[in-house]
Amino acid sequence: MTWNVQPPVPGATHGRLLLVDDVPRNNAANTRFDTLYSNSVGRVGLAGNQYRILRLDTTQPFKTANDFLQTFQLFDVVVWYRLPPDGASQPISTLLQTVSRGSATT
């Protein structure tokens, strides 16, 4: 098995913010959500080398709750955004169910 290991942010071993984008790009609301969060990051003054955006529709780095914990510990803050639940069409994702069974303490 092989995998690619990246620093949490360019040139550093710890990042200020991880944005986890859980809104599929093919969803009509994607642009609205992406704009809201990227504008918010800009408003608080974070430079591009202080945060990372993880887009779950293009990569799935988490297999276990420990994967979440190890990744989240590399950042001061993690914000995971997704579409609001609307019944059967937007259930809690398997990824969120996986992390909810883990224990994340800092």
C-alpha positions in Angstrom: 0.0 0.0 0.0 1.2 3.5 -0.8 0.0 6.9 0.2 0.9 10.6 -0.2 1.7 12.5 2.9 1.3 16.3 2.8 2.0 18.9 5.5 -1.2 20.3 7.0 -0.4 23.7 5.3 2.5 24.6 3.0 5.8 24.8 4.8 4.5 24.1 8.3 3.7 21.2 10.6 0.7 22.8 12.1 -2.2 24.8 10.6 -4.6 27.3 12.0 -7.7 26.1 10.2 -8.9 23.0 8.3 -12.1 23.6 6.3 -13.8 20.2 5.4 -16.0 20.8 2.4 -18.7 18.2 2.4 -21.0 19.8 -0.2 -20.7 18.0 -3.6 -19.6 20.2 -6.5 -22.6 19.0 -8.5 -25.0 20.4 -5.9 -26.6 23.7 -6.8 -25.8 25.1 -3.3 -22.0 24.4 -3.6 -21.0 27.8 -4.8 -23.0 29.5 -2.1 -21.4 27.4 0.7 -17.9 27.7 -0.8 -18.2 31.4 -1.1 -19.5 31.8 2.4 -16.7 29.9 4.0 -13.9 31.3 1.8 -15.0 34.9 2.4 -15.2 34.2 6.1 -11.6 33.0 6.1 -10.6 36.1 4.2 -12.4 38.4 6.6 -10.6 37.0 9.7 -7.3 37.6 7.9 -5.9 34.1 7.5 -3.2 33.9 4.9 -3.3 31.0 2.4 -0.4 29.3 4.1 -2.4 29.1 7.4 -5.3 26.9 6.4 -6.3 24.1 4.1 -9.5 23.1 2.4 -10.3 19.4 2.2 -12.9 18.7 -0.5 -14.5 15.4 0.3 -16.1 15.0 -3.2 -12.5 14.7 -4.7 -10.7 12.9 -1.9 -11.6 10.5 1.0 -8.6 10.5 3.4 -10.5 9.2 6.4 -11.0 5.4 6.9 -11.2 5.3 10.7 -11.9 7.5 13.6 -8.2 7.6 14.3 -7.6 9.1 10.8 -9.9 11.9 11.8 -8.2 12.4 15.1 -4.6 12.4 13.7 -5.6 14.9 11.0 -7.6 17.2 13.2 -4.8 17.4 15.7 -2.7 19.1 13.0 -5.0 22.2 13.2 -6.1 24.7 15.8 -9.7 24.7 14.4 -11.6 22.3 12.1 -14.8 23.5 10.4 -16.8 20.8 8.6 -19.6 22.2 6.4 -22.2 20.2 4.6 -25.8 20.6 3.4 -28.4 20.9 6.1 -30.3 17.7 6.6 -33.6 17.5 4.8 -34.9 14.1 5.7 -34.1 11.0 3.6 -32.3 12.9 0.8 -29.5 14.1 3.0 -28.7 11.5 5.7 -25.7 11.8 8.0 -22.8 10.6 5.9 -20.8 7.5 6.6 -17.8 9.6 7.4 -19.6 11.6 10.1 -20.9 8.4 11.5 -17.4 7.0 11.7 -16.0 10.1 13.5 -18.9 10.2 15.9 -17.9 6.8 17.2 -14.3 8.0 17.8 -13.1 10.0 20.8 -11.5 13.3 19.9 -10.0 15.0 22.9 -7.4 17.7 23.0 
